[in-house]
Amino acid sequence: DMTKDYEKQHIGNLYIKNVFDKAGEYKIILRADGYKDTELNLTVK
């Protein structure tokens, strides 16, 4: 899918996933073992 720029980082047991799209919106998903996933949705204007 060429419409998205995908970046994933692994820091210890914490995962940070950034998904960018053409609309200037991106999502940051924080994942850590034993914790509920936290999702942040941000819009760049």
Distance bins in CASP14 RR format, pairs under 12 A and 6 or more apart:
PFRMAT RR
TARGET T0000
AUTHOR 0000-0000-0000
RMODE 2
METHOD distances of the structure
MODEL  1
1 19 0 0 0 0 0 1 0 0 0 0 0
1 20 0 0 0 0 0 1 0 0 0 0 0
1 21 0 0 0 0 1 0 0 0 0 0 0
1 22 0 0 0 0 0 1 0 0 0 0 0
2 21 0 0 0 0 0 1 0 0 0 0 0
2 22 0 0 0 0 0 1 0 0 0 0 0
3 19 0 0 0 0 0 1 0 0 0 0 0
3 20 0 0 0 0 1 0 0 0 0 0 0
3 21 1 0 0 1 0 0 0 0 0 0 0
3 22 1 0 1 0 0 0 0 0 0 0 0
3 23 0 0 0 0 1 0 0 0 0 0 0
3 24 0 0 0 0 0 1 0 0 0 0 0
3 25 0 0 0 0 0 1 0 0 0 0 0
4 17 0 0 0 0 0 1 0 0 0 0 0
4 18 0 0 0 0 0 1 0 0 0 0 0
4 19 1 0 0 1 0 0 0 0 0 0 0
4 20 1 0 0 1 0 0 0 0 0 0 0
4 21 1 0 1 0 0 0 0 0 0 0 0
4 22 0 0 0 0 1 0 0 0 0 0 0
4 23 0 0 0 0 0 1 0 0 0 0 0
4 24 0 0 0 0 0 1 0 0 0 0 0
4 25 0 0 0 0 0 1 0 0 0 0 0
4 26 0 0 0 0 1 0 0 0 0 0 0
4 27 0 0 0 0 0 1 0 0 0 0 0
5 18 0 0 0 0 1 0 0 0 0 0 0
5 19 0 0 0 0 1 0 0 0 0 0 0
5 20 1 0 1 0 0 0 0 0 0 0 0
5 21 0 0 0 0 1 0 0 0 0 0 0
5 22 0 0 0 0 1 0 0 0 0 0 0
5 24 0 0 0 0 0 1 0 0 0 0 0
5 26 0 0 0 0 1 0 0 0 0 0 0
6 17 0 0 0 0 1 0 0 0 0 0 0
6 18 1 0 0 1 0 0 0 0 0 0 0
6 19 1 0 0 1 0 0 0 0 0 0 0
6 20 1 0 0 1 0 0 0 0 0 0 0
6 21 0 0 0 0 0 1 0 0 0 0 0
6 26 0 0 0 0 0 1 0 0 0 0 0
6 27 0 0 0 0 0 1 0 0 0 0 0
6 29 0 0 0 0 0 1 0 0 0 0 0
7 15 0 0 0 0 0 1 0 0 0 0 0
7 16 0 0 0 0 1 0 0 0 0 0 0
7 17 1 0 0 1 0 0 0 0 0 0 0
7 18 1 0 1 0 0 0 0 0 0 0 0
7 19 0 0 0 0 1 0 0 0 0 0 0
7 20 1 0 0 1 0 0 0 0 0 0 0
7 26 0 0 0 0 1 0 0 0 0 0 0
7 27 0 0 0 0 0 1 0 0 0 0 0
7 28 0 0 0 0 0 1 0 0 0 0 0
7 29 0 0 0 0 0 1 0 0 0 0 0
8 14 0 0 0 0 0 1 0 0 0 0 0
8 15 1 0 0 1 0 0 0 0 0 0 0
8 16 1 0 0 1 0 0 0 0 0 0 0
8 17 1 0 1 0 0 0 0 0 0 0 0
8 18 1 0 0 1 0 0 0 0 0 0 0
8 19 0 0 0 0 1 0 0 0 0 0 0
8 27 0 0 0 0 0 1 0 0 0 0 0
8 28 0 0 0 0 0 1 0 0 0 0 0
8 29 0 0 0 0 1 0 0 0 0 0 0
8 31 0 0 0 0 0 1 0 0 0 0 0
9 15 1 0 0 1 0 0 0 0 0 0 0
9 16 1 0 1 0 0 0 0 0 0 0 0
9 17 1 0 0 1 0 0 0 0 0 0 0
9 18 0 0 0 0 1 0 0 0 0 0 0
9 28 0 0 0 0 0 1 0 0 0 0 0
9 29 0 0 0 0 0 1 0 0 0 0 0
9 30 0 0 0 0 0 1 0 0 0 0 0
9 31 0 0 0 0 0 1 0 0 0 0 0
10 16 0 0 0 0 1 0 0 0 0 0 0
10 17 0 0 0 0 1 0 0 0 0 0 0
10 31 0 0 0 0 1 0 0 0 0 0 0
10 32 0 0 0 0 0 1 0 0 0 0 0
11 17 0 0 0 0 0 1 0 0 0 0 0
11 30 0 0 0 0 0 1 0 0 0 0 0
11 31 0 0 0 0 0 1 0 0 0 0 0
11 32 0 0 0 0 1 0 0 0 0 0 0
12 31 0 0 0 0 0 1 0 0 0 0 0
12 32 0 0 0 0 1 0 0 0 0 0 0
12 33 0 0 0 0 1 0 0 0 0 0 0
13 30 0 0 0 0 0 1 0 0 0 0 0
13 31 0 0 0 0 1 0 0 0 0 0 0
13 32 1 0 1 0 0 0 0 0 0 0 0
13 33 1 0 1 0 0 0 0 0 0 0 0
13 34 0 0 0 0 1 0 0 0 0 0 0
13 35 0 0 0 0 1 0 0 0 0 0 0
14 28 0 0 0 0 0 1 0 0 0 0 0
14 29 0 0 0 0 0 1 0 0 0 0 0
14 30 1 0 0 1 0 0 0 0 0 0 0
14 31 1 0 0 1 0 0 0 0 0 0 0
14 32 1 0 1 0 0 0 0 0 0 0 0
14 33 0 0 0 0 1 0 0 0 0 0 0
14 34 0 0 0 0 0 1 0 0 0 0 0
14 35 0 0 0 0 1 0 0 0 0 0 0
14 37 0 0 0 0 0 1 0 0 0 0 0
14 38 0 0 0 0 0 1 0 0 0 0 0
15 28 0 0 0 0 0 1 0 0 0 0 0
15 29 1 0 0 1 0 0 0 0 0 0 0
15 30 1 0 0 1 0 0 0 0 0 0 0
15 31 1 0 1 0 0 0 0 0 0 0 0
15 32 1 0 0 1 0 0 0 0 0 0 0
15 33 0 0 0 0 1 0 0 0 0 0 0
15 35 0 0 0 0 0 1 0 0 0 0 0
15 37 0 0 0 0 1 0 0 0 0 0 0
15 38 0 0 0 0 0 1 0 0 0 0 0
15 39 0 0 0 0 0 1 0 0 0 0 0
16 26 0 0 0 0 0 1 0 0 0 0 0
16 27 0 0 0 0 0 1 0 0 0 0 0
16 28 1 0 0 1 0 0 0 0 0 0 0
16 29 1 0 0 1 0 0 0 0 0 0 0
16 30 1 0 0 1 0 0 0 0 0 0 0
16 31 0 0 0 0 1 0 0 0 0 0 0
16 32 0 0 0 0 1 0 0 0 0 0 0
16 37 0 0 0 0 0 1 0 0 0 0 0
16 38 0 0 0 0 0 1 0 0 0 0 0
16 39 0 0 0 0 0 1 0 0 0 0 0
16 40 0 0 0 0 0 1 0 0 0 0 0
17 26 0 0 0 0 0 1 0 0 0 0 0
17 27 1 0 0 1 0 0 0 0 0 0 0
17 28 1 0 0 1 0 0 0 0 0 0 0
17 29 1 0 1 0 0 0 0 0 0 0 0
17 30 0 0 0 0 1 0 0 0 0 0 0
17 31 1 0 0 1 0 0 0 0 0 0 0
17 37 0 0 0 0 1 0 0 0 0 0 0
17 38 0 0 0 0 0 1 0 0 0 0 0
17 39 0 0 0 0 1 0 0 0 0 0 0
17 40 0 0 0 0 0 1 0 0 0 0 0
18 25 0 0 0 0 0 1 0 0 0 0 0
18 26 1 0 1 0 0 0 0 0 0 0 0
18 27 1 0 0 1 0 0 0 0 0 0 0
18 28 1 0 1 0 0 0 0 0 0 0 0
18 29 0 0 0 0 1 0 0 0 0 0 0
18 30 0 0 0 0 0 1 0 0 0 0 0
18 39 0 0 0 0 0 1 0 0 0 0 0
18 40 0 0 0 0 1 0 0 0 0 0 0
18 41 0 0 0 0 0 1 0 0 0 0 0
18 42 0 0 0 0 1 0 0 0 0 0 0
19 25 0 0 0 0 1 0 0 0 0 0 0
19 26 1 0 0 1 0 0 0 0 0 0 0
19 27 1 0 1 0 0 0 0 0 0 0 0
19 28 0 0 0 0 1 0 0 0 0 0 0
19 29 1 0 0 1 0 0 0 0 0 0 0
19 39 0 0 0 0 0 1 0 0 0 0 0
19 40 0 0 0 0 0 1 0 0 0 0 0
19 41 0 0 0 0 1 0 0 0 0 0 0
19 42 0 0 0 0 0 1 0 0 0 0 0
20 26 1 0 1 0 0 0 0 0 0 0 0
20 27 0 0 0 0 1 0 0 0 0 0 0
20 28 0 0 0 0 0 1 0 0 0 0 0
20 41 0 0 0 0 0 1 0 0 0 0 0
20 42 0 0 0 0 0 1 0 0 0 0 0
20 43 0 0 0 0 0 1 0 0 0 0 0
20 44 0 0 0 0 1 0 0 0 0 0 0
21 27 0 0 0 0 1 0 0 0 0 0 0
21 41 0 0 0 0 0 1 0 0 0 0 0
21 42 0 0 0 0 0 1 0 0 0 0 0
21 43 0 0 0 0 0 1 0 0 0 0 0
21 44 0 0 0 0 0 1 0 0 0 0 0
22 44 0 0 0 0 0 1 0 0 0 0 0
23 41 0 0 0 0 0 1 0 0 0 0 0
23 42 0 0 0 0 0 1 0 0 0 0 0
23 43 1 0 0 1 0 0 0 0 0 0 0
23 44 0 0 0 0 1 0 0 0 0 0 0
23 45 0 0 0 0 0 1 0 0 0 0 0
24 41 0 0 0 0 0 1 0 0 0 0 0
24 42 0 0 0 0 1 0 0 0 0 0 0
24 43 1 0 0 1 0 0 0 0 0 0 0
24 44 1 0 1 0 0 0 0 0 0 0 0
24 45 0 0 0 0 1 0 0 0 0 0 0
25 40 0 0 0 0 0 1 0 0 0 0 0
25 41 1 0 0 1 0 0 0 0 0 0 0
25 42 1 0 0 1 0 0 0 0 0 0 0
25 43 1 0 1 0 0 0 0 0 0 0 0
25 44 1 0 0 1 0 0 0 0 0 0 0
25 45 0 0 0 0 0 1 0 0 0 0 0
26 39 0 0 0 0 0 1 0 0 0 0 0
26 40 0 0 0 0 1 0 0 0 0 0 0
26 41 1 0 0 1 0 0 0 0 0 0 0
26 42 1 0 1 0 0 0 0 0 0 0 0
26 43 0 0 0 0 1 0 0 0 0 0 0
26 44 1 0 0 1 0 0 0 0 0 0 0
27 37 0 0 0 0 0 1 0 0 0 0 0
27 38 0 0 0 0 0 1 0 0 0 0 0
27 39 1 0 0 1 0 0 0 0 0 0 0
27 40 1 0 0 1 0 0 0 0 0 0 0
27 41 1 0 1 0 0 0 0 0 0 0 0
27 42 1 0 0 1 0 0 0 0 0 0 0
27 43 0 0 0 0 0 1 0 0 0 0 0
28 37 0 0 0 0 0 1 0 0 0 0 0
28 38 0 0 0 0 1 0 0 0 0 0 0
28 39 1 0 0 1 0 0 0 0 0 0 0
28 40 1 0 1 0 0 0 0 0 0 0 0
28 41 0 0 0 0 1 0 0 0 0 0 0
28 42 1 0 0 1 0 0 0 0 0 0 0
29 35 0 0 0 0 0 1 0 0 0 0 0
29 36 0 0 0 0 0 1 0 0 0 0 0
29 37 1 0 1 0 0 0 0 0 0 0 0
29 38 1 0 0 1 0 0 0 0 0 0 0
29 39 1 0 1 0 0 0 0 0 0 0 0
29 40 1 0 0 1 0 0 0 0 0 0 0
29 41 0 0 0 0 1 0 0 0 0 0 0
29 42 0 0 0 0 0 1 0 0 0 0 0
30 36 0 0 0 0 1 0 0 0 0 0 0
30 37 1 0 0 1 0 0 0 0 0 0 0
30 38 1 0 1 0 0 0 0 0 0 0 0
30 39 1 0 0 1 0 0 0 0 0 0 0
30 40 1 0 0 1 0 0 0 0 0 0 0
31 37 1 0 1 0 0 0 0 0 0 0 0
31 38 0 0 0 0 1 0 0 0 0 0 0
31 39 0 0 0 0 1 0 0 0 0 0 0
32 38 0 0 0 0 1 0 0 0 0 0 0
END
